[in-house]
Each structure stands twice: as C-alpha cells, then as structure tokens.
C-alpha cells in the first residue's frame, strides 16, 4: 500500500481517497473525492493521511 498523503497537501491525481493511519491501514469506511492540485481536507484524528483507491479515468 502507498504511503499516506498528509492533509492540506495538493492531491497528486484526481480520484477517490480513503483516510489511512500512520502505518497505512485504512481508517473507517468513508471516501473523499479529490481534484488534482487542490488541497486534501483535514482528517478526523492527528497522524492520519489519505491513500488513493480509485483514480479518475479521462478520455483522450
């Protein structure tokens, strides 16, 4: 599993993200939708971050 991205960091890619603990395990069942370049929202507890679970698919 990828290293969690800290809240407030711009999202590297658009898609669905899940909160993860400091060691990478998922926390809860919620997902957020992030847009590339926009900051990720705050988490419910300190030390948590976000992991991308479903990237947005773009047509070319």
N, CA, C and O atoms as a Maestro MAE file, in Angstrom:
{
 s_m_m2io_version
 :::
 2.0.0
}

f_m_ct {
 s_m_title
 :::
 protein
 m_atom[240] {
  # First column is atom index #
  i_m_mmod_type
  r_m_x_coord
  r_m_y_coord
  r_m_z_coord
  i_m_residue_number
  s_m_chain_name
  s_m_pdb_residue_name
  s_m_pdb_atom_name
  i_m_atomic_number
  :::
  1 25 0.850 -1.180 0.000 1 A "UNK " " N  " 7
  2 3 0.000 0.000 0.000 1 A "UNK " " CA " 6
  3 2 0.897 1.245 0.000 1 A "UNK " " C  " 6
  4 15 1.983 1.244 0.579 1 A "UNK " " O  " 8
  5 25 0.431 2.275 -0.642 2 A "UNK " " N  " 7
  6 3 1.192 3.522 -0.747 2 A "UNK " " CA " 6
  7 2 1.238 4.260 0.596 2 A "UNK " " C  " 6
  8 15 0.386 4.059 1.462 2 A "UNK " " O  " 8
  9 25 2.236 5.103 0.745 3 A "UNK " " N  " 7
  10 3 2.374 5.918 1.952 3 A "UNK " " CA " 6
  11 2 1.259 6.967 1.971 3 A "UNK " " C  " 6
  12 15 0.997 7.596 0.946 3 A "UNK " " O  " 8
  13 25 0.596 7.167 3.118 4 A "UNK " " N  " 7
  14 3 -0.486 8.165 3.190 4 A "UNK " " CA " 6
  15 2 0.012 9.584 2.888 4 A "UNK " " C  " 6
  16 15 1.121 9.965 3.263 4 A "UNK " " O  " 8
  17 25 -0.836 10.350 2.203 5 A "UNK " " N  " 7
  18 3 -0.549 11.745 1.879 5 A "UNK " " CA " 6
  19 2 -1.151 12.607 2.976 5 A "UNK " " C  " 6
  20 15 -2.308 12.407 3.347 5 A "UNK " " O  " 8
  21 25 -0.397 13.553 3.496 6 A "UNK " " N  " 7
  22 3 -0.849 14.393 4.606 6 A "UNK " " CA " 6
  23 2 -1.977 15.334 4.181 6 A "UNK " " C  " 6
  24 15 -1.997 15.797 3.041 6 A "UNK " " O  " 8
  25 25 -2.928 15.624 5.099 7 A "UNK " " N  " 7
  26 3 -3.985 16.594 4.812 7 A "UNK " " CA " 6
  27 2 -3.375 17.959 4.493 7 A "UNK " " C  " 6
  28 15 -2.345 18.330 5.055 7 A "UNK " " O  " 8
  29 25 -4.009 18.695 3.599 8 A "UNK " " N  " 7
  30 3 -3.518 20.014 3.211 8 A "UNK " " CA " 6
  31 2 -2.554 19.967 2.040 8 A "UNK " " C  " 6
  32 15 -2.270 20.998 1.430 8 A "UNK " " O  " 8
  33 25 -2.045 18.781 1.718 9 A "UNK " " N  " 7
  34 3 -1.152 18.607 0.581 9 A "UNK " " CA " 6
  35 2 -1.988 18.583 -0.696 9 A "UNK " " C  " 6
  36 15 -3.049 17.960 -0.710 9 A "UNK " " O  " 8
  37 25 -1.546 19.241 -1.768 10 A "UNK " " N  " 7
  38 3 -2.299 19.153 -3.028 10 A "UNK " " CA " 6
  39 2 -2.376 17.709 -3.519 10 A "UNK " " C  " 6
  40 15 -1.381 16.984 -3.479 10 A "UNK " " O  " 8
  41 25 -3.540 17.296 -3.977 11 A "UNK " " N  " 7
  42 3 -3.728 15.930 -4.484 11 A "UNK " " CA " 6
  43 2 -2.875 15.735 -5.739 11 A "UNK " " C  " 6
  44 15 -2.938 16.553 -6.656 11 A "UNK " " O  " 8
  45 25 -2.075 14.660 -5.792 12 A "UNK " " N  " 7
  46 3 -1.226 14.434 -6.960 12 A "UNK " " CA " 6
  47 2 -2.023 14.038 -8.208 12 A "UNK " " C  " 6
  48 15 -1.613 14.352 -9.325 12 A "UNK " " O  " 8
  49 25 -3.149 13.355 -8.028 13 A "UNK " " N  " 7
  50 3 -4.030 12.959 -9.130 13 A "UNK " " CA " 6
  51 2 -5.475 13.052 -8.663 13 A "UNK " " C  " 6
  52 15 -5.743 12.967 -7.464 13 A "UNK " " O  " 8
  53 25 -6.405 13.225 -9.588 14 A "UNK " " N  " 7
  54 3 -7.827 13.261 -9.251 14 A "UNK " " CA " 6
  55 2 -8.330 11.848 -8.986 14 A "UNK " " C  " 6
  56 15 -7.874 10.893 -9.616 14 A "UNK " " O  " 8
  57 25 -9.275 11.714 -8.050 15 A "UNK " " N  " 7
  58 3 -9.865 10.414 -7.773 15 A "UNK " " CA " 6
  59 2 -10.413 10.301 -6.371 15 A "UNK " " C  " 6
  60 15 -10.545 11.295 -5.656 15 A "UNK " " O  " 8
  61 25 -10.736 9.061 -5.979 16 A "UNK " " N  " 7
  62 3 -11.276 8.761 -4.660 16 A "UNK " " CA " 6
  63 2 -10.114 8.434 -3.724 16 A "UNK " " C  " 6
  64 15 -9.197 7.701 -4.095 16 A "UNK " " O  " 8
  65 25 -10.158 8.978 -2.512 17 A "UNK " " N  " 7
  66 3 -9.135 8.758 -1.496 17 A "UNK " " CA " 6
  67 2 -9.806 8.290 -0.218 17 A "UNK " " C  " 6
  68 15 -10.910 8.726 0.109 17 A "UNK " " O  " 8
  69 25 -9.130 7.394 0.512 18 A "UNK " " N  " 7
  70 3 -9.629 6.932 1.809 18 A "UNK " " CA " 6
  71 2 -8.659 7.367 2.895 18 A "UNK " " C  " 6
  72 15 -7.449 7.392 2.671 18 A "UNK " " O  " 8
  73 25 -9.185 7.714 4.088 19 A "UNK " " N  " 7
  74 3 -8.301 8.038 5.208 19 A "UNK " " CA " 6
  75 2 -7.509 6.803 5.630 19 A "UNK " " C  " 6
  76 15 -8.036 5.691 5.632 19 A "UNK " " O  " 8
  77 25 -6.256 7.005 5.984 20 A "UNK " " N  " 7
  78 3 -5.387 5.919 6.428 20 A "UNK " " CA " 6
  79 2 -4.594 6.378 7.645 20 A "UNK " " C  " 6
  80 15 -4.281 7.560 7.789 20 A "UNK " " O  " 8
  81 25 -4.276 5.432 8.509 21 A "UNK " " N  " 7
  82 3 -3.480 5.717 9.699 21 A "UNK " " CA " 6
  83 2 -2.016 5.911 9.344 21 A "UNK " " C  " 6
  84 15 -1.644 5.785 8.178 21 A "UNK " " O  " 8
  85 25 -1.181 6.215 10.327 22 A "UNK " " N  " 7
  86 3 0.231 6.495 10.075 22 A "UNK " " CA " 6
  87 2 1.001 5.305 9.502 22 A "UNK " " C  " 6
  88 15 2.029 5.500 8.853 22 A "UNK " " O  " 8
  89 25 0.525 4.076 9.728 23 A "UNK " " N  " 7
  90 3 1.201 2.899 9.182 23 A "UNK " " CA " 6
  91 2 0.567 2.418 7.885 23 A "UNK " " C  " 6
  92 15 0.995 1.402 7.337 23 A "UNK " " O  " 8
  93 25 -0.443 3.122 7.380 24 A "UNK " " N  " 7
  94 3 -1.020 2.818 6.079 24 A "UNK " " CA " 6
  95 2 -2.333 2.067 6.079 24 A "UNK " " C  " 6
  96 15 -2.937 1.923 5.017 24 A "UNK " " O  " 8
  97 25 -2.810 1.577 7.220 25 A "UNK " " N  " 7
  98 3 -4.091 0.867 7.262 25 A "UNK " " CA " 6
  99 2 -5.264 1.828 7.136 25 A "UNK " " C  " 6
  100 15 -5.227 2.937 7.669 25 A "UNK " " O  " 8
  101 25 -6.313 1.395 6.424 26 A "UNK " " N  " 7
  102 3 -7.482 2.249 6.238 26 A "UNK " " CA " 6
  103 2 -8.199 2.488 7.556 26 A "UNK " " C  " 6
  104 15 -8.234 1.611 8.419 26 A "UNK " " O  " 8
  105 25 -8.775 3.688 7.710 27 A "UNK " " N  " 7
  106 3 -9.493 4.096 8.909 27 A "UNK " " CA " 6
  107 2 -10.927 4.424 8.493 27 A "UNK " " C  " 6
  108 15 -11.153 5.372 7.741 27 A "UNK " " O  " 8
  109 25 -11.893 3.644 8.977 28 A "UNK " " N  " 7
  110 3 -13.285 3.904 8.651 28 A "UNK " " CA " 6
  111 2 -13.644 3.475 7.240 28 A "UNK " " C  " 6
  112 15 -12.832 2.881 6.531 28 A "UNK " " O  " 8
  113 25 -14.881 3.784 6.839 29 A "UNK " " N  " 7
  114 3 -15.401 3.366 5.542 29 A "UNK " " CA " 6
  115 2 -15.649 4.535 4.597 29 A "UNK " " C  " 6
  116 15 -16.209 4.339 3.518 29 A "UNK " " O  " 8
  117 25 -15.249 5.738 4.971 30 A "UNK " " N  " 7
  118 3 -15.536 6.912 4.152 30 A "UNK " " CA " 6
  119 2 -14.507 7.080 3.044 30 A "UNK " " C  " 6
  120 15 -13.374 6.612 3.152 30 A "UNK " " O  " 8
  121 25 -14.917 7.752 1.986 31 A "UNK " " N  " 7
  122 3 -14.029 8.134 0.887 31 A "UNK " " CA " 6
  123 2 -14.288 9.592 0.569 31 A "UNK " " C  " 6
  124 15 -15.391 10.099 0.776 31 A "UNK " " O  " 8
  125 25 -13.266 10.262 0.064 32 A "UNK " " N  " 7
  126 3 -13.437 11.640 -0.382 32 A "UNK " " CA " 6
  127 2 -13.046 11.706 -1.851 32 A "UNK " " C  " 6
  128 15 -12.261 10.886 -2.326 32 A "UNK " " O  " 8
  129 25 -13.586 12.672 -2.561 33 A "UNK " " N  " 7
  130 3 -13.210 12.905 -3.944 33 A "UNK " " CA " 6
  131 2 -12.267 14.094 -3.968 33 A "UNK " " C  " 6
  132 15 -12.607 15.179 -3.495 33 A "UNK " " O  " 8
  133 25 -11.085 13.886 -4.521 34 A "UNK " " N  " 7
  134 3 -10.083 14.949 -4.582 34 A "UNK " " CA " 6
  135 2 -9.813 15.299 -6.046 34 A "UNK " " C  " 6
  136 15 -9.870 14.444 -6.929 34 A "UNK " " O  " 8
  137 25 -9.519 16.567 -6.275 35 A "UNK " " N  " 7
  138 3 -9.203 17.075 -7.607 35 A "UNK " " CA " 6
  139 2 -7.716 17.397 -7.646 35 A "UNK " " C  " 6
  140 15 -7.182 18.014 -6.724 35 A "UNK " " O  " 8
  141 25 -7.053 16.978 -8.712 36 A "UNK " " N  " 7
  142 3 -5.619 17.193 -8.850 36 A "UNK " " CA " 6
  143 2 -5.272 18.662 -8.603 36 A "UNK " " C  " 6
  144 15 -5.866 19.561 -9.198 36 A "UNK " " O  " 8
  145 25 -4.290 18.889 -7.705 37 A "UNK " " N  " 7
  146 3 -3.823 20.237 -7.405 37 A "UNK " " CA " 6
  147 2 -4.557 20.932 -6.271 37 A "UNK " " C  " 6
  148 15 -4.062 21.932 -5.752 37 A "UNK " " O  " 8
  149 25 -5.726 20.436 -5.866 38 A "UNK " " N  " 7
  150 3 -6.483 21.032 -4.756 38 A "UNK " " CA " 6
  151 2 -6.048 20.359 -3.452 38 A "UNK " " C  " 6
  152 15 -5.778 19.158 -3.451 38 A "UNK " " O  " 8
  153 25 -5.973 21.105 -2.333 39 A "UNK " " N  " 7
  154 3 -5.523 20.505 -1.076 39 A "UNK " " CA " 6
  155 2 -6.501 19.462 -0.536 39 A "UNK " " C  " 6
  156 15 -7.717 19.609 -0.653 39 A "UNK " " O  " 8
  157 25 -5.943 18.407 0.057 40 A "UNK " " N  " 7
  158 3 -6.765 17.377 0.688 40 A "UNK " " CA " 6
  159 2 -7.343 17.934 1.987 40 A "UNK " " C  " 6
  160 15 -6.695 18.744 2.650 40 A "UNK " " O  " 8
  161 25 -8.557 17.510 2.362 41 A "UNK " " N  " 7
  162 3 -9.211 18.058 3.565 41 A "UNK " " CA " 6
  163 2 -8.576 17.530 4.849 41 A "UNK " " C  " 6
  164 15 -7.769 16.601 4.808 41 A "UNK " " O  " 8
  165 25 -8.939 18.122 5.994 42 A "UNK " " N  " 7
  166 3 -8.438 17.623 7.275 42 A "UNK " " CA " 6
  167 2 -8.995 16.226 7.572 42 A "UNK " " C  " 6
  168 15 -10.056 15.855 7.072 42 A "UNK " " O  " 8
  169 25 -8.276 15.467 8.380 43 A "UNK " " N  " 7
  170 3 -8.745 14.153 8.823 43 A "UNK " " CA " 6
  171 2 -9.359 14.272 10.211 43 A "UNK " " C  " 6
  172 15 -9.253 15.313 10.860 43 A "UNK " " O  " 8
  173 25 -10.001 13.198 10.660 44 A "UNK " " N  " 7
  174 3 -10.680 13.246 11.958 44 A "UNK " " CA " 6
  175 2 -9.716 13.163 13.141 44 A "UNK " " C  " 6
  176 15 -10.055 13.600 14.241 44 A "UNK " " O  " 8
  177 25 -8.514 12.607 12.930 45 A "UNK " " N  " 7
  178 3 -7.540 12.472 14.024 45 A "UNK " " CA " 6
  179 2 -6.144 12.845 13.535 45 A "UNK " " C  " 6
  180 15 -5.839 12.682 12.353 45 A "UNK " " O  " 8
  181 25 -5.299 13.344 14.427 46 A "UNK " " N  " 7
  182 3 -3.921 13.659 14.046 46 A "UNK " " CA " 6
  183 2 -3.162 12.408 13.609 46 A "UNK " " C  " 6
  184 15 -3.428 11.314 14.107 46 A "UNK " " O  " 8
  185 25 -2.227 12.565 12.691 47 A "UNK " " N  " 7
  186 3 -1.399 11.458 12.229 47 A "UNK " " CA " 6
  187 2 -1.972 10.689 11.063 47 A "UNK " " C  " 6
  188 15 -1.288 9.844 10.485 47 A "UNK " " O  " 8
  189 25 -3.227 10.967 10.701 48 A "UNK " " N  " 7
  190 3 -3.834 10.272 9.572 48 A "UNK " " CA " 6
  191 2 -3.525 10.998 8.267 48 A "UNK " " C  " 6
  192 15 -3.150 12.170 8.270 48 A "UNK " " O  " 8
  193 25 -3.684 10.297 7.168 49 A "UNK " " N  " 7
  194 3 -3.486 10.876 5.844 49 A "UNK " " CA " 6
  195 2 -4.465 10.234 4.874 49 A "UNK " " C  " 6
  196 15 -5.453 9.634 5.297 49 A "UNK " " O  " 8
  197 25 -4.204 10.352 3.583 50 A "UNK " " N  " 7
  198 3 -5.091 9.807 2.563 50 A "UNK " " CA " 6
  199 2 -4.317 8.935 1.588 50 A "UNK " " C  " 6
  200 15 -3.162 9.206 1.261 50 A "UNK " " O  " 8
  201 25 -4.992 7.869 1.127 51 A "UNK " " N  " 7
  202 3 -4.422 6.966 0.129 51 A "UNK " " CA " 6
  203 2 -5.399 6.893 -1.039 51 A "UNK " " C  " 6
  204 15 -6.598 6.705 -0.834 51 A "UNK " " O  " 8
  205 25 -4.894 7.040 -2.267 52 A "UNK " " N  " 7
  206 3 -5.738 6.948 -3.462 52 A "UNK " " CA " 6
  207 2 -6.208 5.510 -3.641 52 A "UNK " " C  " 6
  208 15 -5.402 4.581 -3.594 52 A "UNK " " O  " 8
  209 25 -7.512 5.326 -3.846 53 A "UNK " " N  " 7
  210 3 -8.066 3.984 -4.039 53 A "UNK " " CA " 6
  211 2 -8.698 3.805 -5.415 53 A "UNK " " C  " 6
  212 15 -8.778 2.676 -5.900 53 A "UNK " " O  " 8
  213 25 -9.146 4.872 -6.055 54 A "UNK " " N  " 7
  214 3 -9.775 4.770 -7.375 54 A "UNK " " CA " 6
  215 2 -9.494 6.063 -8.139 54 A "UNK " " C  " 6
  216 15 -10.129 7.086 -7.885 54 A "UNK " " O  " 8
  217 25 -8.561 6.018 -9.058 55 A "UNK " " N  " 7
  218 3 -8.188 7.207 -9.823 55 A "UNK " " CA " 6
  219 2 -9.221 7.515 -10.889 55 A "UNK " " C  " 6
  220 15 -9.857 6.610 -11.428 55 A "UNK " " O  " 8
  221 25 -9.387 8.790 -11.191 56 A "UNK " " N  " 7
  222 3 -10.324 9.225 -12.216 56 A "UNK " " CA " 6
  223 2 -9.810 8.812 -13.588 56 A "UNK " " C  " 6
  224 15 -8.625 8.949 -13.891 56 A "UNK " " O  " 8
  225 25 -10.720 8.305 -14.411 57 A "UNK " " N  " 7
  226 3 -10.365 7.889 -15.765 57 A "UNK " " CA " 6
  227 2 -10.756 8.992 -16.734 57 A "UNK " " C  " 6
  228 15 -11.907 9.428 -16.744 57 A "UNK " " O  " 8
  229 25 -9.820 9.443 -17.541 58 A "UNK " " N  " 7
  230 3 -10.062 10.506 -18.502 58 A "UNK " " CA " 6
  231 2 -10.008 9.973 -19.912 58 A "UNK " " C  " 6
  232 15 -9.147 9.157 -20.242 58 A "UNK " " O  " 8
  233 25 -10.923 10.427 -20.746 59 A "UNK " " N  " 7
  234 3 -10.871 10.064 -22.163 59 A "UNK " " CA " 6
  235 2 -9.913 11.006 -22.866 59 A "UNK " " C  " 6
  236 15 -9.838 12.189 -22.535 59 A "UNK " " O  " 8
  237 25 -9.193 10.487 -23.820 60 A "UNK " " N  " 7
  238 3 -8.258 11.324 -24.579 60 A "UNK " " CA " 6
  239 2 -8.726 11.504 -25.981 60 A "UNK " " C  " 6
  240 15 -8.067 12.181 -26.770 60 A "UNK " " O  " 8
  :::
 }
 m_bond[239] {
  # First column is bond index #
  i_m_from
  i_m_to
  i_m_order
  :::
  1 1 2 1
  2 2 3 1
  3 3 4 2
  4 3 5 1
  5 5 6 1
  6 6 7 1
  7 7 8 2
  8 7 9 1
  9 9 10 1
  10 10 11 1
  11 11 12 2
  12 11 13 1
  13 13 14 1
  14 14 15 1
  15 15 16 2
  16 15 17 1
  17 17 18 1
  18 18 19 1
  19 19 20 2
  20 19 21 1
  21 21 22 1
  22 22 23 1
  23 23 24 2
  24 23 25 1
  25 25 26 1
  26 26 27 1
  27 27 28 2
  28 27 29 1
  29 29 30 1
  30 30 31 1
  31 31 32 2
  32 31 33 1
  33 33 34 1
  34 34 35 1
  35 35 36 2
  36 35 37 1
  37 37 38 1
  38 38 39 1
  39 39 40 2
  40 39 41 1
  41 41 42 1
  42 42 43 1
  43 43 44 2
  44 43 45 1
  45 45 46 1
  46 46 47 1
  47 47 48 2
  48 47 49 1
  49 49 50 1
  50 50 51 1
  51 51 52 2
  52 51 53 1
  53 53 54 1
  54 54 55 1
  55 55 56 2
  56 55 57 1
  57 57 58 1
  58 58 59 1
  59 59 60 2
  60 59 61 1
  61 61 62 1
  62 62 63 1
  63 63 64 2
  64 63 65 1
  65 65 66 1
  66 66 67 1
  67 67 68 2
  68 67 69 1
  69 69 70 1
  70 70 71 1
  71 71 72 2
  72 71 73 1
  73 73 74 1
  74 74 75 1
  75 75 76 2
  76 75 77 1
  77 77 78 1
  78 78 79 1
  79 79 80 2
  80 79 81 1
  81 81 82 1
  82 82 83 1
  83 83 84 2
  84 83 85 1
  85 85 86 1
  86 86 87 1
  87 87 88 2
  88 87 89 1
  89 89 90 1
  90 90 91 1
  91 91 92 2
  92 91 93 1
  93 93 94 1
  94 94 95 1
  95 95 96 2
  96 95 97 1
  97 97 98 1
  98 98 99 1
  99 99 100 2
  100 99 101 1
  101 101 102 1
  102 102 103 1
  103 103 104 2
  104 103 105 1
  105 105 106 1
  106 106 107 1
  107 107 108 2
  108 107 109 1
  109 109 110 1
  110 110 111 1
  111 111 112 2
  112 111 113 1
  113 113 114 1
  114 114 115 1
  115 115 116 2
  116 115 117 1
  117 117 118 1
  118 118 119 1
  119 119 120 2
  120 119 121 1
  121 121 122 1
  122 122 123 1
  123 123 124 2
  124 123 125 1
  125 125 126 1
  126 126 127 1
  127 127 128 2
  128 127 129 1
  129 129 130 1
  130 130 131 1
  131 131 132 2
  132 131 133 1
  133 133 134 1
  134 134 135 1
  135 135 136 2
  136 135 137 1
  137 137 138 1
  138 138 139 1
  139 139 140 2
  140 139 141 1
  141 141 142 1
  142 142 143 1
  143 143 144 2
  144 143 145 1
  145 145 146 1
  146 146 147 1
  147 147 148 2
  148 147 149 1
  149 149 150 1
  150 150 151 1
  151 151 152 2
  152 151 153 1
  153 153 154 1
  154 154 155 1
  155 155 156 2
  156 155 157 1
  157 157 158 1
  158 158 159 1
  159 159 160 2
  160 159 161 1
  161 161 162 1
  162 162 163 1
  163 163 164 2
  164 163 165 1
  165 165 166 1
  166 166 167 1
  167 167 168 2
  168 167 169 1
  169 169 170 1
  170 170 171 1
  171 171 172 2
  172 171 173 1
  173 173 174 1
  174 174 175 1
  175 175 176 2
  176 175 177 1
  177 177 178 1
  178 178 179 1
  179 179 180 2
  180 179 181 1
  181 181 182 1
  182 182 183 1
  183 183 184 2
  184 183 185 1
  185 185 186 1
  186 186 187 1
  187 187 188 2
  188 187 189 1
  189 189 190 1
  190 190 191 1
  191 191 192 2
  192 191 193 1
  193 193 194 1
  194 194 195 1
  195 195 196 2
  196 195 197 1
  197 197 198 1
  198 198 199 1
  199 199 200 2
  200 199 201 1
  201 201 202 1
  202 202 203 1
  203 203 204 2
  204 203 205 1
  205 205 206 1
  206 206 207 1
  207 207 208 2
  208 207 209 1
  209 209 210 1
  210 210 211 1
  211 211 212 2
  212 211 213 1
  213 213 214 1
  214 214 215 1
  215 215 216 2
  216 215 217 1
  217 217 218 1
  218 218 219 1
  219 219 220 2
  220 219 221 1
  221 221 222 1
  222 222 223 1
  223 223 224 2
  224 223 225 1
  225 225 226 1
  226 226 227 1
  227 227 228 2
  228 227 229 1
  229 229 230 1
  230 230 231 1
  231 231 232 2
  232 231 233 1
  233 233 234 1
  234 234 235 1
  235 235 236 2
  236 235 237 1
  237 237 238 1
  238 238 239 1
  239 239 240 2
  :::
 }
}
